Amino acid sequence: MTDRTVVCISANPGLDRQLRLSALVPGEVNRASRAVALPGGKAAHVALSTHALGVRAVWIGFLGGPIGEQCGSELSRLGVEAIAIRTKSSTRVNLELIEDSGRITEVLEPGGSPDASEQSEMLRTLADGLRSQWKGALVVISGSLPWGLDPSFYVSLIDLAHSAGSAVFVDTSGEALRASIRAKPEFVKPNRRELESMLGKKLTDVRAAKDAAKQLLLKGSRSSAVTLGPDGIVWSEESGPVWFAKPPQLKAVSSVGSGDATLAGFACAALNGWRGEQALRFATACGAANCLAEFEGRISASDVESLIPQIHIEAV
């Protein structure tokens, strides 16, 4: 793999408290068989997957209080260069309830809103880094915005990265996705549910997902991928055919974070200059490898390599 850098931006990180239990019974006392605290938020999963693929991963996020300290320290321990933008508000904690059946229930706290000076510090940190030690890095902006933070904040990050000569990949939803697309990022990756919400219509099959991916290009993005869970991925490049990838059926440990691992795969493929079928096959294998990992983002490069030949690719 390349020795270049992926800079992952997290406006709304959290500490994920993962609980495993035989079955969740609402309204009753539920006892977990295992509890693990993990650095959370989509950008953390992208950074961890990027690191696992042998590419330098830098993570920049708003972190506050003891929970924020724990989140940043754990990312660093796992090999990610974690840069904290300290906030007065404490970092959120999210609950991930995993049943023996494989069903997953998530309870996500709202994130505290960073104030104007904290927002400016993130922009300054990114600008300084892209002019010096991260020059030429690919910037990935992923995850939701915390309460009170205007979608224009993502636009500011995209414009700043572009002015430094960096390509930008985006994975978010709602108004943040709409605003980000207008800023013309190189790549966006909504999932089916996020894109259905944005477009106001159901994506019932691959053909509908293809048309939706094309719409994202018309709205401003230079390429787009629509993740359909176990049904596969539709990818539309700026030119050339629209591609569809179907992963193999796997006995998943957990599917949480698979879209983030897929995004990391697309980012690393772009750094290597891969396009078309090669890039999509690699990114899809990364998402599938996450299903085999014990924790989200902790993919195995050997799993990715073994899965690559099992990915079905076709032009649509």
C-alpha positions as CSV (number, residue, x, y, z in Angstrom):
1,M,0.0,0.0,0.0
2,T,0.9,3.7,-0.3
3,D,2.7,5.6,2.4
4,R,0.4,8.6,2.0
5,T,-2.1,9.9,4.5
6,V,-5.8,9.8,5.1
7,V,-7.0,12.6,7.5
8,C,-10.3,11.6,9.1
9,I,-12.5,14.4,10.5
10,S,-15.0,13.7,13.3
11,A,-17.4,16.5,14.4
12,N,-19.4,14.2,16.6
13,P,-17.3,11.4,18.0
14,G,-18.2,9.3,21.0
15,L,-17.2,6.4,23.1
16,D,-19.1,3.3,22.1
17,R,-20.1,1.0,25.0
18,Q,-20.7,-2.4,23.4
19,L,-22.8,-4.8,25.4
20,R,-23.4,-8.4,24.5
21,L,-26.5,-10.2,25.8
22,S,-28.5,-13.3,25.0
23,A,-31.6,-11.4,24.0
24,L,-32.9,-7.8,24.7
25,V,-36.2,-7.8,26.5
26,P,-37.6,-4.2,26.6
27,G,-39.1,-3.2,29.9
28,E,-37.1,-5.8,31.9
29,V,-33.7,-6.0,33.6
30,N,-31.2,-7.2,31.0
31,R,-27.8,-8.5,32.0
32,A,-24.9,-8.3,29.6
33,S,-22.4,-11.1,29.3
34,R,-19.6,-8.7,28.1
35,A,-19.0,-4.9,28.1
36,V,-16.3,-3.2,26.0
37,A,-15.6,0.5,25.5
38,L,-14.5,1.5,22.0
39,P,-13.6,4.7,20.2
40,G,-16.7,5.5,18.3
41,G,-18.1,7.6,15.5
42,K,-17.8,6.9,11.8
43,A,-14.5,8.7,11.4
44,A,-12.9,6.6,14.1
45,H,-13.9,3.4,12.2
46,V,-12.6,4.9,8.9
47,A,-9.3,5.7,10.6
48,L,-8.9,2.3,12.2
49,S,-9.7,0.6,8.9
50,T,-7.2,2.8,7.1
51,H,-4.5,2.0,9.6
52,A,-5.3,-1.7,9.2
53,L,-4.7,-1.4,5.4
54,G,-1.2,0.0,6.0
55,V,-1.9,3.6,5.3
56,R,-1.1,6.5,7.7
57,A,-4.3,7.5,9.5
58,V,-4.8,10.9,11.2
59,W,-7.9,11.5,13.1
60,I,-9.1,15.0,14.2
61,G,-12.1,15.3,16.4
62,F,-13.9,17.4,19.0
63,L,-13.2,15.7,22.4
64,G,-14.2,16.9,25.9
65,G,-14.0,15.6,29.5
66,P,-12.8,12.3,30.8
67,I,-14.8,10.4,28.1
68,G,-13.0,12.4,25.4
69,E,-9.7,11.6,27.0
70,Q,-10.5,7.9,26.9
71,C,-11.6,8.0,23.3
72,G,-8.5,9.8,22.1
73,S,-6.1,7.6,24.1
74,E,-7.7,4.4,22.8
75,L,-7.3,5.6,19.2
76,S,-3.7,6.4,19.8
77,R,-3.1,3.0,21.4
78,L,-4.6,1.4,18.3
79,G,-2.1,3.1,15.9
80,V,-4.1,6.1,14.8
81,E,-2.6,9.6,15.1
82,A,-5.4,11.2,17.2
83,I,-5.5,15.0,17.4
84,A,-8.1,16.3,19.9
85,I,-9.8,19.6,19.6
86,R,-10.7,20.2,23.2
87,T,-14.3,21.2,24.0
88,K,-16.0,22.5,27.0
89,S,-18.9,20.0,26.5
90,S,-18.2,16.3,27.3
91,T,-17.9,13.7,24.6
92,R,-21.0,11.5,24.3
93,V,-21.4,7.8,25.1
94,N,-23.3,5.5,22.7
95,L,-24.8,2.1,23.6
96,E,-24.5,-0.8,21.2
97,L,-26.6,-3.8,22.3
98,I,-25.6,-7.0,20.4
99,E,-27.8,-10.1,20.9
100,D,-26.8,-13.7,20.3
101,S,-29.1,-13.7,17.3
102,G,-26.9,-11.0,15.7
103,R,-29.6,-8.3,16.1
104,I,-28.1,-4.9,17.1
105,T,-29.8,-2.1,18.9
106,E,-28.0,1.3,19.1
107,V,-28.8,4.1,21.5
108,L,-27.0,7.2,20.4
109,E,-26.6,10.2,22.7
110,P,-26.7,13.7,21.2
111,G,-23.2,15.3,20.9
112,G,-22.4,18.6,22.7
113,S,-22.1,21.5,20.3
114,P,-18.6,23.0,20.0
115,D,-18.5,26.7,20.4
116,A,-17.2,29.2,17.7
117,S,-13.6,29.2,19.0
118,E,-13.5,25.3,19.1
119,Q,-14.8,25.2,15.5
120,S,-12.2,27.7,14.4
121,E,-9.5,25.6,16.1
122,M,-10.5,22.5,14.1
123,L,-10.3,24.5,10.8
124,R,-6.9,26.0,11.8
125,T,-5.6,22.6,12.7
126,L,-6.6,21.1,9.4
127,A,-5.3,24.0,7.4
128,D,-1.9,24.0,9.1
129,G,-1.6,20.2,8.7
130,L,-2.5,20.2,5.0
131,R,0.2,22.9,4.4
132,S,2.9,20.9,6.2
133,Q,3.0,17.3,7.5
134,W,-0.2,16.1,5.7
135,K,0.5,17.8,2.4
136,G,-1.2,15.8,-0.4
137,A,-3.4,13.9,2.1
138,L,-6.9,12.7,1.2
139,V,-9.4,14.2,3.6
140,V,-12.4,12.1,4.8
141,I,-15.3,13.8,6.5
142,S,-17.7,11.3,8.0
143,G,-20.5,11.1,10.6
144,S,-23.3,13.3,11.9
145,L,-23.0,16.9,13.1
146,P,-23.6,17.5,16.8
147,W,-26.6,19.5,17.9
148,G,-26.4,23.2,17.0
149,L,-23.6,22.9,14.5
150,D,-24.6,24.3,11.1
151,P,-24.1,22.1,8.0
152,S,-22.0,24.9,6.5
153,F,-19.2,23.7,8.9
154,Y,-18.7,20.7,6.6
155,V,-18.7,23.1,3.6
156,S,-15.9,25.1,5.3
157,L,-13.9,22.0,5.8
158,I,-14.3,20.9,2.2
159,D,-13.4,24.4,0.8
160,L,-10.4,24.5,3.1
161,A,-9.1,21.1,2.0
162,H,-9.7,21.9,-1.7
163,S,-7.7,25.2,-1.3
164,A,-4.8,23.1,0.0
165,G,-5.0,20.7,-3.0
166,S,-6.6,17.8,-1.2
167,A,-9.3,15.5,-2.4
168,V,-12.3,15.2,-0.1
169,F,-14.5,12.1,0.6
170,V,-17.8,12.6,2.5
171,D,-20.1,10.3,4.4
172,T,-22.9,12.0,6.2
173,S,-26.7,12.4,6.0
174,G,-29.5,14.9,6.0
175,E,-28.8,18.6,5.5
176,A,-25.1,18.0,6.1
177,L,-25.1,15.7,3.0
178,R,-27.0,18.2,0.9
179,A,-24.7,21.1,1.8
180,S,-21.6,19.0,1.3
181,I,-22.6,17.8,-2.2
182,R,-23.0,21.4,-3.2
183,A,-19.4,22.0,-2.2
184,K,-18.3,19.5,-4.9
185,P,-16.4,16.8,-3.0
186,E,-14.6,14.2,-5.0
187,F,-16.7,11.4,-3.5
188,V,-19.8,10.8,-1.4
189,K,-21.0,7.6,0.2
190,P,-24.6,7.6,1.5
191,N,-26.3,4.3,2.4
192,R,-29.7,3.4,1.0
193,R,-31.7,4.8,3.9
194,E,-29.8,8.1,4.0
195,L,-30.2,8.6,0.2
196,E,-33.9,7.6,0.3
197,S,-34.4,10.3,3.0
198,M,-32.6,12.9,0.9
199,L,-34.4,12.1,-2.4
200,G,-37.8,11.3,-0.9
201,K,-38.2,8.0,-2.7
202,K,-37.5,4.3,-2.2
203,L,-34.5,2.6,-3.8
204,T,-36.0,-0.8,-4.4
205,D,-33.4,-2.3,-6.7
206,V,-29.9,-1.8,-8.2
207,R,-31.4,0.2,-11.1
208,A,-33.0,2.7,-8.7
209,A,-29.7,2.9,-6.8
210,K,-27.8,3.6,-10.1
211,D,-30.2,6.4,-11.0
212,A,-29.8,7.9,-7.5
213,A,-26.0,7.7,-7.7
214,K,-26.1,9.6,-11.0
215,Q,-28.3,12.3,-9.3
216,L,-25.6,12.9,-6.8
217,L,-23.2,13.7,-9.6
218,L,-25.6,16.1,-11.1
219,K,-26.0,17.8,-7.7
220,G,-22.2,18.4,-7.5
221,S,-20.3,15.3,-6.3
222,R,-17.6,14.1,-8.7
223,S,-18.3,10.4,-7.9
224,S,-20.6,8.5,-5.6
225,A,-21.3,5.1,-4.0
226,V,-24.6,3.9,-2.6
227,T,-24.1,1.2,0.0
228,L,-27.0,-1.3,0.1
229,G,-25.9,-3.4,3.0
230,P,-25.6,-7.1,2.2
231,D,-27.2,-6.4,-1.2
232,G,-24.0,-4.7,-2.4
233,I,-22.7,-1.3,-3.6
234,V,-23.5,0.8,-6.6
235,W,-20.6,3.1,-7.7
236,S,-20.8,5.9,-10.2
237,E,-17.6,7.5,-11.3
238,E,-17.3,10.9,-13.0
239,S,-16.9,9.2,-16.3
240,G,-17.3,5.6,-17.5
241,P,-19.9,3.0,-16.5
242,V,-21.8,2.7,-13.3
243,W,-20.6,-0.4,-11.4
244,F,-22.4,-2.8,-9.0
245,A,-20.6,-5.0,-6.5
246,K,-22.1,-7.9,-4.6
247,P,-20.2,-9.3,-1.6
248,P,-20.2,-12.9,-0.6
249,Q,-22.6,-14.2,2.0
250,L,-20.8,-14.3,5.3
251,K,-21.6,-15.3,8.9
252,A,-21.1,-11.8,10.3
253,V,-19.8,-11.1,13.8
254,S,-21.3,-7.7,13.4
255,S,-22.1,-5.4,10.4
256,V,-21.6,-2.2,12.4
257,G,-18.9,-0.1,10.8
258,S,-18.9,-2.0,7.5
259,G,-19.8,1.2,5.5
260,D,-17.0,3.0,7.2
261,A,-14.5,0.2,6.3
262,T,-15.8,0.4,2.7
263,L,-15.1,4.2,2.7
264,A,-11.6,3.5,4.0
265,G,-11.2,1.1,1.1
266,F,-12.3,3.7,-1.4
267,A,-9.9,6.2,0.1
268,C,-6.9,3.9,0.0
269,A,-7.8,2.8,-3.6
270,A,-7.8,6.5,-4.6
271,L,-4.4,7.0,-3.0
272,N,-3.1,4.1,-5.1
273,G,-4.7,5.5,-8.3
274,W,-7.1,2.6,-8.6
275,R,-10.3,3.1,-10.6
276,G,-13.3,1.2,-11.9
277,E,-13.6,-2.5,-11.1
278,Q,-10.3,-2.7,-9.2
279,A,-11.2,0.1,-6.8
280,L,-14.8,-1.1,-6.2
281,R,-13.7,-4.7,-5.7
282,F,-11.1,-3.6,-3.0
283,A,-13.6,-1.3,-1.2
284,T,-16.3,-4.0,-1.1
285,A,-13.8,-6.5,0.3
286,C,-12.9,-4.0,3.0
287,G,-16.6,-3.7,4.0
288,A,-17.0,-7.5,4.0
289,A,-13.9,-7.9,6.1
290,N,-15.4,-5.7,8.7
291,C,-18.2,-8.2,9.2
292,L,-15.6,-10.8,10.2
293,A,-13.8,-8.5,12.7
294,E,-14.5,-8.6,16.4
295,F,-14.8,-4.9,16.6
296,E,-15.8,-2.3,14.0
297,G,-12.9,-0.9,12.0
298,R,-10.4,-3.6,13.1
299,I,-10.3,-5.3,9.8
300,S,-7.6,-7.7,8.8
301,A,-5.6,-7.0,5.6
302,S,-5.4,-10.8,5.0
303,D,-9.2,-11.1,5.2
304,V,-9.5,-8.3,2.6
305,E,-7.1,-10.1,0.3
306,S,-8.9,-13.4,0.6
307,L,-12.3,-11.7,-0.1
308,I,-11.3,-9.7,-3.2
309,P,-11.7,-12.7,-5.6
310,Q,-15.1,-13.5,-4.1
311,I,-16.6,-10.1,-5.0
312,H,-19.0,-10.2,-7.9
313,I,-18.6,-7.0,-10.1
314,E,-20.7,-6.0,-13.1
315,A,-21.4,-2.8,-15.1
316,V,-25.0,-1.6,-14.9
